[in-house]
Every structure is written in C-alpha cells, then in structure tokens.
C-alpha cells in the first residue's frame, strides 16, 4: 500500500486541516442535496426493527446529552437548524424529518472518509484518526435517527387521526 511520508508536525497539521475540510465538504454536500432526494428513508437511513425511541432513551440515554452537542444545520445559507422544530404543523414536522435525513447523510459521508487517513499516517495514528471519525459522527447519527423516529411517529399519529375523521 502506498503511504506518504511527511515530518510528524506536518502530518499532524495535514490531519487537522483534512478533518476540517472533510467536515465542511460533507456538510456542504448534504446541504446542497435536493429536497426530492430526502423525501424518504433510503437503505442507509431506514430505521431497523430494533430502533425505537424507548431503546435510544434506555440504551444511549440520548435525552441527557443530545441537546449539549453542537448543531450546525443553519451554518450554510438556507440551512435549517434542528435545535427546535420549524413549526408544529405537518409541514414543519415533515421539513424537520427531511432535515434529519440530510444531517444524518452528511455524518455518514464524513465518517466514510476516515479511511483516507491511512494514506499518510503511520498505523497507530491512522487507527486513532479513523476511530475519531467514527466516534465523532456516530453520536450525531444517533441523534438524527432518534429525532426522526420521534417526529415521524407524531406525523403518523396525526395522519391516522385525520384519516379516521374523513
């Protein structure tokens, strides 16, 4: 395997800059995705049978820490913050669901870039940098999935109520 050899200080600088560029580029790429591409859960985003709101709360205690991590959904012009619901009506909830898909994809893409660090880092730092990529993105993925499960459940309940009244 080809590995670039650089002085240690330069390698560290390249690692820091590379992660910054990767985070920004994947976030921007997700921001630029058309809304039509985010209208439903694809294979990667689809909740698994074991994923429930209760399990996220019980296993991850997600309610205790999810609001303490940074949220950058509105970093780029036209972006939507996921700190709060845009509105409580069906349109606002559907927008929120779509934006959780956008954010989750951005974090999956960022995490997928982690193996690039093997190209110029010695084995131990490469493993640590890949672990950083996974460790920093998985909590954000979990938050987006949890929020989407909760919000989608509200939308489903509302649509069933409307269907019953019709």
Number of C-alpha atoms within 10 A of each C-alpha: 5 7 11 11 12 12 7 11 9 11 17 14 10 16 18 13 12 16 18 11 13 17 19 15 15 20 23 15 13 19 23 13 13 10 13 8 12 18 14 13 13 11 8 11 19 12 15 9 6 8 13 15 16 13 13 18 13 11 8 14 12 18 13 9 11 19 11 8 10 9 15 14 19 13 14 12 8 10 14 21 16 18 13 9 16 15 12 13 11 15 12 13 19 20 18 25 26 20 24 28 26 24 25 25 23 25 24 19 19 22 22 14 17 21 14 13 22 19 14 17 22 15 12 10 16 19 16 15 21 20 15 15 22 18 13 14 20 16 17 21 20 16 21 25 24 24 18 24 18 15 20 16 13 15 17 12 12 14 13 12 11 10 9 8 7 6
